[in-house]
């Protein structure tokens, strides 16, 4: 019974954090695509090859 109570409490905490994260993404979601597009403009073949994790 205690494990069931703790697991329900943990699931409720996770759900609350997911709701909060979704709210934050909705609030700031308008800025995200343009910022990603700007970052993409800076990547080209020359600096892509200089990245440390490139093959």
C-alpha distance matrix in Angstrom:
0.0 3.8 5.4 5.1 6.2 8.6 9.9 10.6 12.3 14.2 15.3 16.6 18.4 20.0 21.1 22.6 24.5 25.8 27.0 28.8 30.3 31.5 33.1 34.9 36.2 37.5 39.2 40.9 41.1 44.8 45.9 44.1 46.4 49.6 48.4 47.5 50.9 52.6 50.9 52.0 55.6 55.7 54.8 57.7 58.8 60.2 57.2 54.7 56.3 56.1 52.3 50.8 48.5 51.2 52.4
3.8 0.0 3.8 5.4 5.1 6.1 8.5 9.9 10.5 12.2 14.1 15.3 16.4 18.3 19.9 21.1 22.6 24.3 25.7 27.1 28.6 30.2 31.7 33.1 34.6 36.2 37.6 39.1 39.7 43.4 44.2 42.5 45.0 48.0 46.6 45.8 49.3 50.8 49.1 50.3 53.9 53.8 52.9 56.0 57.1 58.3 55.2 52.9 54.5 54.0 50.2 48.7 46.5 49.4 50.7
5.4 3.8 0.0 3.8 5.4 5.1 6.0 8.5 9.7 10.3 12.0 14.0 15.1 16.3 18.1 19.8 21.0 22.3 24.2 25.7 26.8 28.4 30.2 31.5 32.7 34.5 36.1 37.4 37.7 41.4 42.2 40.2 42.6 45.7 44.2 43.2 46.7 48.3 46.4 47.5 51.1 51.1 50.0 53.0 53.9 55.2 52.2 49.7 51.3 50.9 47.2 45.6 43.3 46.1 47.3
5.1 5.4 3.8 0.0 3.8 5.5 5.1 6.1 8.5 9.8 10.5 12.2 14.2 15.3 16.4 18.3 20.0 21.0 22.5 24.4 25.7 26.8 28.6 30.4 31.4 32.8 34.7 36.2 36.3 40.0 41.1 39.2 41.5 44.7 43.5 42.5 45.9 47.7 46.1 47.1 50.7 50.9 49.9 52.8 53.9 55.4 52.5 49.9 51.7 51.5 47.8 46.4 44.0 46.7 47.9
6.2 5.1 5.4 3.8 0.0 3.8 5.5 5.2 6.2 8.6 9.9 10.6 12.4 14.3 15.3 16.5 18.5 20.0 21.1 22.7 24.4 25.8 27.1 28.8 30.3 31.7 33.1 34.9 35.3 39.0 40.0 38.5 40.9 44.0 42.8 42.1 45.5 47.2 45.7 46.9 50.4 50.6 49.9 53.0 54.3 55.7 52.6 50.3 52.2 51.8 48.1 46.8 44.7 47.4 48.9
8.6 6.1 5.1 5.5 3.8 0.0 3.8 5.4 5.0 6.1 8.5 9.8 10.5 12.3 14.2 15.3 16.6 18.3 19.9 21.1 22.5 24.3 25.8 27.1 28.6 30.3 31.6 33.1 33.6 37.3 38.1 36.4 38.9 42.0 40.5 39.8 43.3 44.8 43.1 44.4 47.9 47.9 47.2 50.3 51.5 52.7 49.6 47.3 49.2 48.7 44.9 43.5 41.5 44.4 45.9
9.9 8.5 6.0 5.1 5.5 3.8 0.0 3.8 5.4 5.0 6.1 8.5 9.8 10.5 12.2 14.2 15.4 16.4 18.3 20.0 21.0 22.4 24.4 25.8 26.8 28.5 30.3 31.6 31.8 35.5 36.4 34.4 36.8 39.9 38.6 37.7 41.1 42.8 41.1 42.2 45.8 45.9 45.0 48.0 49.2 50.6 47.5 45.1 46.9 46.7 42.9 41.7 39.4 42.1 43.5
10.6 9.9 8.5 6.1 5.2 5.4 3.8 0.0 3.8 5.4 5.0 6.1 8.6 9.9 10.4 12.2 14.3 15.2 16.4 18.4 19.9 20.9 22.5 24.4 25.6 26.9 28.6 30.4 30.5 34.2 35.4 33.7 36.0 39.2 38.2 37.4 40.8 42.6 41.2 42.3 45.8 46.2 45.5 48.6 50.0 51.5 48.5 46.1 48.2 48.1 44.3 43.3 41.1 43.6 45.2
12.3 10.5 9.7 8.5 6.2 5.0 5.4 3.8 0.0 3.8 5.5 5.1 6.2 8.7 9.9 10.6 12.5 14.3 15.4 16.6 18.5 20.0 21.2 22.8 24.4 25.9 27.2 28.9 29.5 33.1 34.1 32.6 35.3 38.3 37.0 36.5 40.0 41.5 40.1 41.6 45.0 45.1 44.7 47.9 49.5 50.8 47.6 45.5 47.6 47.2 43.4 42.5 40.5 43.2 45.0
14.2 12.2 10.3 9.8 8.6 6.1 5.0 5.4 3.8 0.0 3.8 5.4 5.1 6.3 8.7 9.9 10.7 12.4 14.3 15.5 16.6 18.4 20.1 21.3 22.6 24.5 25.9 27.2 27.6 31.4 32.1 30.3 32.9 35.9 34.5 33.8 37.3 38.8 37.2 38.6 42.0 42.1 41.5 44.7 46.1 47.3 44.2 42.0 44.0 43.6 39.8 38.8 36.8 39.5 41.3
15.3 14.1 12.0 10.5 9.9 8.5 6.1 5.0 5.5 3.8 0.0 3.8 5.4 5.1 6.2 8.6 9.9 10.5 12.3 14.3 15.3 16.4 18.4 20.0 21.0 22.5 24.4 25.8 25.9 29.6 30.6 28.8 31.1 34.3 33.3 32.4 35.8 37.6 36.2 37.3 40.8 41.2 40.5 43.6 45.1 46.6 43.6 41.2 43.4 43.3 39.5 38.8 36.5 39.0 40.7
16.6 15.3 14.0 12.2 10.6 9.8 8.5 6.1 5.1 5.4 3.8 0.0 3.8 5.4 5.1 6.1 8.6 9.8 10.5 12.3 14.2 15.3 16.6 18.5 19.9 21.1 22.6 24.5 24.9 28.5 29.7 28.3 30.9 33.9 33.0 32.5 35.8 37.5 36.4 37.8 41.1 41.6 41.3 44.5 46.3 47.7 44.7 42.5 44.9 44.7 41.0 40.4 38.4 40.9 42.8
18.4 16.4 15.1 14.2 12.4 10.5 9.8 8.6 6.2 5.1 5.4 3.8 0.0 3.8 5.5 5.2 6.3 8.7 10.0 10.7 12.3 14.3 15.5 16.7 18.4 20.1 21.2 22.7 23.5 27.2 27.9 26.6 29.4 32.2 30.9 30.6 34.1 35.5 34.2 35.8 39.1 39.3 39.1 42.5 44.2 45.5 42.3 40.3 42.7 42.2 38.5 37.9 36.0 38.7 40.9
20.0 18.3 16.3 15.3 14.3 12.3 10.5 9.9 8.7 6.3 5.1 5.4 3.8 0.0 3.8 5.4 5.1 6.2 8.7 9.9 10.5 12.2 14.3 15.4 16.4 18.3 19.9 21.1 21.4 25.1 25.9 24.2 26.7 29.7 28.5 27.9 31.3 32.9 31.5 32.9 36.3 36.6 36.1 39.4 41.1 42.4 39.3 37.2 39.5 39.3 35.5 35.0 33.0 35.5 37.6
21.1 19.9 18.1 16.4 15.3 14.2 12.2 10.4 9.9 8.7 6.2 5.1 5.5 3.8 0.0 3.8 5.5 5.1 6.2 8.6 9.8 10.5 12.4 14.3 15.3 16.5 18.4 20.1 20.1 23.7 25.1 23.6 25.9 29.1 28.3 27.8 31.0 32.8 31.8 33.0 36.4 37.0 36.7 40.0 41.8 43.4 40.5 38.3 40.9 40.8 37.1 36.9 34.8 37.1 39.2
22.6 21.1 19.8 18.3 16.5 15.3 14.2 12.2 10.6 9.9 8.6 6.1 5.2 5.4 3.8 0.0 3.8 5.4 5.1 6.2 8.6 9.9 10.6 12.5 14.3 15.4 16.6 18.6 19.3 22.8 24.0 22.9 25.7 28.5 27.6 27.6 30.9 32.4 31.6 33.2 36.3 36.9 37.0 40.4 42.5 43.9 40.7 38.9 41.6 41.3 37.6 37.5 35.8 38.2 40.5
24.5 22.6 21.0 20.0 18.5 16.6 15.4 14.3 12.5 10.7 9.9 8.6 6.3 5.1 5.5 3.8 0.0 3.8 5.4 5.1 6.1 8.6 9.8 10.6 12.2 14.2 15.3 16.5 17.4 21.0 21.7 20.4 23.3 26.0 24.8 24.7 28.1 29.4 28.4 30.1 33.3 33.6 33.6 37.1 39.1 40.4 37.2 35.4 38.1 37.6 34.0 33.9 32.2 34.7 37.2
25.8 24.3 22.3 21.0 20.0 18.3 16.4 15.2 14.3 12.4 10.5 9.8 8.7 6.2 5.1 5.4 3.8 0.0 3.8 5.4 5.0 6.1 8.6 9.9 10.4 12.2 14.2 15.4 15.4 19.1 20.2 18.6 21.1 24.1 23.2 22.8 26.0 27.8 26.9 28.2 31.5 32.1 32.0 35.3 37.3 38.9 35.9 33.9 36.6 36.5 33.0 33.1 31.1 33.3 35.7
27.0 25.7 24.2 22.5 21.1 19.9 18.3 16.4 15.4 14.3 12.3 10.5 10.0 8.7 6.2 5.1 5.4 3.8 0.0 3.8 5.5 5.1 6.2 8.7 9.9 10.6 12.3 14.4 14.7 18.1 19.6 18.7 21.2 24.1 23.6 23.7 26.7 28.4 28.0 29.4 32.5 33.4 33.6 36.9 39.2 40.9 37.9 36.0 39.0 38.9 35.5 35.9 34.0 36.1 38.6
28.8 27.1 25.7 24.4 22.7 21.1 20.0 18.4 16.6 15.5 14.3 12.3 10.7 9.9 8.6 6.2 5.1 5.4 3.8 0.0 3.8 5.4 5.1 6.3 8.7 9.9 10.6 12.4 13.6 17.0 18.0 17.4 20.4 22.9 22.0 22.5 25.7 27.0 26.5 28.4 31.2 31.9 32.4 35.9 38.4 39.7 36.5 35.0 38.0 37.6 34.2 34.6 33.2 35.3 38.1
30.3 28.6 26.8 25.7 24.4 22.5 21.0 19.9 18.5 16.6 15.3 14.2 12.3 10.5 9.8 8.6 6.1 5.0 5.5 3.8 0.0 3.8 5.4 5.1 6.2 8.6 9.8 10.6 11.3 14.9 15.6 14.4 17.4 20.0 19.0 19.1 22.4 23.8 23.1 24.8 27.8 28.5 28.8 32.3 34.6 36.0 32.9 31.3 34.3 34.0 30.6 31.0 29.5 31.6 34.4
31.5 30.2 28.4 26.8 25.8 24.3 22.4 20.9 20.0 18.4 16.4 15.3 14.3 12.2 10.5 9.9 8.6 6.1 5.1 5.4 3.8 0.0 3.8 5.4 5.1 6.2 8.6 10.0 9.7 13.3 14.8 13.7 16.2 19.1 18.8 18.8 21.7 23.5 23.3 24.6 27.6 28.7 29.0 32.4 34.8 36.5 33.7 31.9 35.1 35.1 31.8 32.6 30.9 32.6 35.3
33.1 31.7 30.2 28.6 27.1 25.8 24.4 22.5 21.2 20.1 18.4 16.6 15.5 14.3 12.4 10.6 9.8 8.6 6.2 5.1 5.4 3.8 0.0 3.8 5.5 5.1 6.2 8.7 9.6 12.6 14.3 14.2 16.9 19.3 19.1 19.9 22.6 24.1 24.3 26.0 28.6 29.8 30.5 34.0 36.7 38.2 35.3 33.9 37.2 37.0 33.8 34.8 33.4 35.1 38.0
34.9 33.1 31.5 30.4 28.8 27.1 25.8 24.4 22.8 21.3 20.0 18.5 16.7 15.4 14.3 12.5 10.6 9.9 8.7 6.3 5.1 5.4 3.8 0.0 3.8 5.4 5.0 6.2 8.0 11.1 11.9 11.7 15.0 17.1 16.3 17.3 20.3 21.4 21.4 23.4 25.9 26.8 27.8 31.3 34.1 35.4 32.3 31.1 34.4 34.1 30.9 31.9 30.8 32.6 35.7
36.2 34.6 32.7 31.4 30.3 28.6 26.8 25.6 24.4 22.6 21.0 19.9 18.4 16.4 15.3 14.3 12.2 10.4 9.9 8.7 6.2 5.1 5.5 3.8 0.0 3.8 5.4 5.2 5.1 8.8 9.8 8.9 11.8 14.4 13.9 14.5 17.3 18.8 18.9 20.5 23.2 24.4 25.1 28.5 31.2 32.8 29.9 28.5 31.9 31.9 28.8 30.0 28.7 30.2 33.2
37.5 36.2 34.5 32.8 31.7 30.3 28.5 26.9 25.9 24.5 22.5 21.1 20.1 18.3 16.5 15.4 14.2 12.2 10.6 9.9 8.6 6.2 5.1 5.4 3.8 0.0 3.8 5.6 5.0 7.7 10.1 10.2 12.5 14.9 15.3 16.2 18.4 20.1 20.8 22.3 24.6 26.2 27.2 30.4 33.3 35.1 32.4 31.0 34.5 34.7 31.8 33.2 31.9 33.2 36.1
39.2 37.6 36.1 34.7 33.1 31.6 30.3 28.6 27.2 25.9 24.4 22.6 21.2 19.9 18.4 16.6 15.3 14.2 12.3 10.6 9.8 8.6 6.2 5.0 5.4 3.8 0.0 3.8 5.8 7.5 9.2 10.4 13.2 14.8 14.9 16.6 18.9 19.9 20.8 22.8 24.7 26.1 27.5 30.9 34.1 35.4 32.6 31.7 35.2 35.0 32.3 33.8 32.8 34.2 37.4
40.9 39.1 37.4 36.2 34.9 33.1 31.6 30.4 28.9 27.2 25.8 24.5 22.7 21.1 20.1 18.6 16.5 15.4 14.4 12.4 10.6 10.0 8.7 6.2 5.2 5.6 3.8 0.0 3.8 5.5 5.9 7.0 10.2 11.5 11.2 13.0 15.4 16.3 17.1 19.2 21.1 22.4 23.8 27.3 30.5 31.7 28.9 28.1 31.7 31.4 28.7 30.4 29.6 30.9 34.2
41.1 39.7 37.7 36.3 35.3 33.6 31.8 30.5 29.5 27.6 25.9 24.9 23.5 21.4 20.1 19.3 17.4 15.4 14.7 13.6 11.3 9.7 9.6 8.0 5.1 5.0 5.8 3.8 0.0 3.8 5.5 5.3 7.7 9.9 10.4 11.4 13.5 15.2 16.0 17.5 19.7 21.4 22.5 25.8 28.8 30.5 27.9 26.7 30.4 30.6 27.9 29.7 28.6 29.6 32.6
44.8 43.4 41.4 40.0 39.0 37.3 35.5 34.2 33.1 31.4 29.6 28.5 27.2 25.1 23.7 22.8 21.0 19.1 18.1 17.0 14.9 13.3 12.6 11.1 8.8 7.7 7.5 5.5 3.8 0.0 3.8 5.7 6.9 8.0 9.6 11.3 12.5 13.9 15.6 17.0 18.6 20.6 22.2 25.3 28.6 30.2 27.9 27.1 30.8 31.1 28.8 31.0 30.1 30.8 33.9
45.9 44.2 42.2 41.1 40.0 38.1 36.4 35.4 34.1 32.1 30.6 29.7 27.9 25.9 25.1 24.0 21.7 20.2 19.6 18.0 15.6 14.8 14.3 11.9 9.8 10.1 9.2 5.9 5.5 3.8 0.0 3.8 6.0 5.9 6.4 8.9 10.4 11.0 12.6 14.6 16.0 17.6 19.5 22.7 26.1 27.4 24.9 24.4 28.2 28.1 25.9 28.2 27.7 28.4 31.7
44.1 42.5 40.2 39.2 38.5 36.4 34.4 33.7 32.6 30.3 28.8 28.3 26.6 24.2 23.6 22.9 20.4 18.6 18.7 17.4 14.4 13.7 14.2 11.7 8.9 10.2 10.4 7.0 5.3 5.7 3.8 0.0 3.8 5.6 5.3 6.2 8.6 10.0 10.7 12.4 14.5 16.1 17.3 20.6 23.8 25.3 22.7 21.8 25.5 25.6 23.2 25.3 24.5 25.2 28.4
46.4 45.0 42.6 41.5 40.9 38.9 36.8 36.0 35.3 32.9 31.1 30.9 29.4 26.7 25.9 25.7 23.3 21.1 21.2 20.4 17.4 16.2 16.9 15.0 11.8 12.5 13.2 10.2 7.7 6.9 6.0 3.8 0.0 3.8 5.5 5.2 6.1 8.6 9.9 10.5 12.5 14.8 15.8 18.7 21.9 23.8 21.7 20.6 24.3 25.0 22.8 25.4 24.4 24.5 27.5
49.6 48.0 45.7 44.7 44.0 42.0 39.9 39.2 38.3 35.9 34.3 33.9 32.2 29.7 29.1 28.5 26.0 24.1 24.1 22.9 20.0 19.1 19.3 17.1 14.4 14.9 14.8 11.5 9.9 8.0 5.9 5.6 3.8 0.0 3.8 5.4 4.9 6.1 8.6 9.7 10.6 13.0 14.8 17.7 21.2 22.7 20.7 20.2 24.1 24.5 22.8 25.6 25.1 25.1 28.3
48.4 46.6 44.2 43.5 42.8 40.5 38.6 38.2 37.0 34.5 33.3 33.0 30.9 28.5 28.3 27.6 24.8 23.2 23.6 22.0 19.0 18.8 19.1 16.3 13.9 15.3 14.9 11.2 10.4 9.6 6.4 5.3 5.5 3.8 0.0 3.8 5.4 5.1 6.3 8.6 10.0 11.3 13.2 16.5 20.0 21.1 18.6 18.3 22.1 22.0 20.1 22.7 22.5 22.9 26.3
47.5 45.8 43.2 42.5 42.1 39.8 37.7 37.4 36.5 33.8 32.4 32.5 30.6 27.9 27.8 27.6 24.7 22.8 23.7 22.5 19.1 18.8 19.9 17.3 14.5 16.2 16.6 13.0 11.4 11.3 8.9 6.2 5.2 5.4 3.8 0.0 3.8 5.4 5.1 6.2 8.8 10.3 11.1 14.4 17.5 19.1 16.8 15.8 19.6 19.9 17.9 20.5 19.8 20.0 23.2
50.9 49.3 46.7 45.9 45.5 43.3 41.1 40.8 40.0 37.3 35.8 35.8 34.1 31.3 31.0 30.9 28.1 26.0 26.7 25.7 22.4 21.7 22.6 20.3 17.3 18.4 18.9 15.4 13.5 12.5 10.4 8.6 6.1 4.9 5.4 3.8 0.0 3.8 5.4 5.0 6.4 9.1 10.3 13.0 16.3 18.2 16.4 15.7 19.5 20.3 18.8 21.9 21.4 20.9 24.0
52.6 50.8 48.3 47.7 47.2 44.8 42.8 42.6 41.5 38.8 37.6 37.5 35.5 32.9 32.8 32.4 29.4 27.8 28.4 27.0 23.8 23.5 24.1 21.4 18.8 20.1 19.9 16.3 15.2 13.9 11.0 10.0 8.6 6.1 5.1 5.4 3.8 0.0 3.8 5.3 5.2 7.0 9.4 12.3 16.0 17.1 15.1 15.2 19.0 19.2 18.1 21.2 21.4 21.0 24.4
50.9 49.1 46.4 46.1 45.7 43.1 41.1 41.2 40.1 37.2 36.2 36.4 34.2 31.5 31.8 31.6 28.4 26.9 28.0 26.5 23.1 23.3 24.3 21.4 18.9 20.8 20.8 17.1 16.0 15.6 12.6 10.7 9.9 8.6 6.3 5.1 5.4 3.8 0.0 3.8 5.4 5.5 7.0 10.6 14.0 14.9 12.4 12.2 16.0 16.0 14.5 17.5 17.7 17.6 21.0
52.0 50.3 47.5 47.1 46.9 44.4 42.2 42.3 41.6 38.6 37.3 37.8 35.8 32.9 33.0 33.2 30.1 28.2 29.4 28.4 24.8 24.6 26.0 23.4 20.5 22.3 22.8 19.2 17.5 17.0 14.6 12.4 10.5 9.7 8.6 6.2 5.0 5.3 3.8 0.0 3.8 5.4 5.4 8.3 11.6 13.3 11.6 10.8 14.6 15.4 14.2 17.5 17.2 16.4 19.5
55.6 53.9 51.1 50.7 50.4 47.9 45.8 45.8 45.0 42.0 40.8 41.1 39.1 36.3 36.4 36.3 33.3 31.5 32.5 31.2 27.8 27.6 28.6 25.9 23.2 24.6 24.7 21.1 19.7 18.6 16.0 14.5 12.5 10.6 10.0 8.8 6.4 5.2 5.4 3.8 0.0 3.8 5.6 7.6 11.3 12.6 11.4 11.7 15.3 16.0 15.7 19.3 19.5 18.3 21.4
55.7 53.8 51.1 50.9 50.6 47.9 45.9 46.2 45.1 42.1 41.2 41.6 39.3 36.6 37.0 36.9 33.6 32.1 33.4 31.9 28.5 28.7 29.8 26.8 24.4 26.2 26.1 22.4 21.4 20.6 17.6 16.1 14.8 13.0 11.3 10.3 9.1 7.0 5.5 5.4 3.8 0.0 3.8 6.4 10.1 10.4 8.5 9.5 13.0 13.1 12.9 16.5 17.3 16.4 19.6
54.8 52.9 50.0 49.9 49.9 47.2 45.0 45.5 44.7 41.5 40.5 41.3 39.1 36.1 36.7 37.0 33.6 32.0 33.6 32.4 28.8 29.0 30.5 27.8 25.1 27.2 27.5 23.8 22.5 22.2 19.5 17.3 15.8 14.8 13.2 11.1 10.3 9.4 7.0 5.4 5.6 3.8 0.0 3.8 7.0 8.0 6.3 6.1 9.8 10.6 10.3 14.0 14.3 13.0 16.1
57.7 56.0 53.0 52.8 53.0 50.3 48.0 48.6 47.9 44.7 43.6 44.5 42.5 39.4 40.0 40.4 37.1 35.3 36.9 35.9 32.3 32.4 34.0 31.3 28.5 30.4 30.9 27.3 25.8 25.3 22.7 20.6 18.7 17.7 16.5 14.4 13.0 12.3 10.6 8.3 7.6 6.4 3.8 0.0 3.8 5.5 5.8 5.8 8.6 10.2 11.1 14.8 15.2 13.0 15.5
58.8 57.1 53.9 53.9 54.3 51.5 49.2 50.0 49.5 46.1 45.1 46.3 44.2 41.1 41.8 42.5 39.1 37.3 39.2 38.4 34.6 34.8 36.7 34.1 31.2 33.3 34.1 30.5 28.8 28.6 26.1 23.8 21.9 21.2 20.0 17.5 16.3 16.0 14.0 11.6 11.3 10.1 7.0 3.8 0.0 3.8 5.8 5.1 6.2 8.9 10.4 13.9 14.2 11.3 13.0
60.2 58.3 55.2 55.4 55.7 52.7 50.6 51.5 50.8 47.3 46.6 47.7 45.5 42.4 43.4 43.9 40.4 38.9 40.9 39.7 36.0 36.5 38.2 35.4 32.8 35.1 35.4 31.7 30.5 30.2 27.4 25.3 23.8 22.7 21.1 19.1 18.2 17.1 14.9 13.3 12.6 10.4 8.0 5.5 3.8 0.0 3.8 5.5 5.6 6.9 9.4 12.8 14.1 11.6 13.6
57.2 55.2 52.2 52.5 52.6 49.6 47.5 48.5 47.6 44.2 43.6 44.7 42.3 39.3 40.5 40.7 37.2 35.9 37.9 36.5 32.9 33.7 35.3 32.3 29.9 32.4 32.6 28.9 27.9 27.9 24.9 22.7 21.7 20.7 18.6 16.8 16.4 15.1 12.4 11.6 11.4 8.5 6.3 5.8 5.8 3.8 0.0 3.8 5.4 5.0 6.7 10.3 11.9 10.3 13.1
54.7 52.9 49.7 49.9 50.3 47.3 45.1 46.1 45.5 42.0 41.2 42.5 40.3 37.2 38.3 38.9 35.4 33.9 36.0 35.0 31.3 31.9 33.9 31.1 28.5 31.0 31.7 28.1 26.7 27.1 24.4 21.8 20.6 20.2 18.3 15.8 15.7 15.2 12.2 10.8 11.7 9.5 6.1 5.8 5.1 5.5 3.8 0.0 3.8 5.5 5.6 9.2 9.6 7.5 10.3
56.3 54.5 51.3 51.7 52.2 49.2 46.9 48.2 47.6 44.0 43.4 44.9 42.7 39.5 40.9 41.6 38.1 36.6 39.0 38.0 34.3 35.1 37.2 34.4 31.9 34.5 35.2 31.7 30.4 30.8 28.2 25.5 24.3 24.1 22.1 19.6 19.5 19.0 16.0 14.6 15.3 13.0 9.8 8.6 6.2 5.6 5.4 3.8 0.0 3.8 5.5 8.2 9.0 6.1 8.1
56.1 54.0 50.9 51.5 51.8 48.7 46.7 48.1 47.2 43.6 43.3 44.7 42.2 39.3 40.8 41.3 37.6 36.5 38.9 37.6 34.0 35.1 37.0 34.1 31.9 34.7 35.0 31.4 30.6 31.1 28.1 25.6 25.0 24.5 22.0 19.9 20.3 19.2 16.0 15.4 16.0 13.1 10.6 10.2 8.9 6.9 5.0 5.5 3.8 0.0 3.8 6.3 8.6 7.2 9.8
52.3 50.2 47.2 47.8 48.1 44.9 42.9 44.3 43.4 39.8 39.5 41.0 38.5 35.5 37.1 37.6 34.0 33.0 35.5 34.2 30.6 31.8 33.8 30.9 28.8 31.8 32.3 28.7 27.9 28.8 25.9 23.2 22.8 22.8 20.1 17.9 18.8 18.1 14.5 14.2 15.7 12.9 10.3 11.1 10.4 9.4 6.7 5.6 5.5 3.8 0.0 3.8 5.6 5.5 9.1
50.8 48.7 45.6 46.4 46.8 43.5 41.7 43.3 42.5 38.8 38.8 40.4 37.9 35.0 36.9 37.5 33.9 33.1 35.9 34.6 31.0 32.6 34.8 31.9 30.0 33.2 33.8 30.4 29.7 31.0 28.2 25.3 25.4 25.6 22.7 20.5 21.9 21.2 17.5 17.5 19.3 16.5 14.0 14.8 13.9 12.8 10.3 9.2 8.2 6.3 3.8 0.0 3.8 5.7 8.5
48.5 46.5 43.3 44.0 44.7 41.5 39.4 41.1 40.5 36.8 36.5 38.4 36.0 33.0 34.8 35.8 32.2 31.1 34.0 33.2 29.5 30.9 33.4 30.8 28.7 31.9 32.8 29.6 28.6 30.1 27.7 24.5 24.4 25.1 22.5 19.8 21.4 21.4 17.7 17.2 19.5 17.3 14.3 15.2 14.2 14.1 11.9 9.6 9.0 8.6 5.6 3.8 0.0 3.8 6.5
51.2 49.4 46.1 46.7 47.4 44.4 42.1 43.6 43.2 39.5 39.0 40.9 38.7 35.5 37.1 38.2 34.7 33.3 36.1 35.3 31.6 32.6 35.1 32.6 30.2 33.2 34.2 30.9 29.6 30.8 28.4 25.2 24.5 25.1 22.9 20.0 20.9 21.0 17.6 16.4 18.3 16.4 13.0 13.0 11.3 11.6 10.3 7.5 6.1 7.2 5.5 5.7 3.8 0.0 3.8
52.4 50.7 47.3 47.9 48.9 45.9 43.5 45.2 45.0 41.3 40.7 42.8 40.9 37.6 39.2 40.5 37.2 35.7 38.6 38.1 34.4 35.3 38.0 35.7 33.2 36.1 37.4 34.2 32.6 33.9 31.7 28.4 27.5 28.3 26.3 23.2 24.0 24.4 21.0 19.5 21.4 19.6 16.1 15.5 13.0 13.6 13.1 10.3 8.1 9.8 9.1 8.5 6.5 3.8 0.0
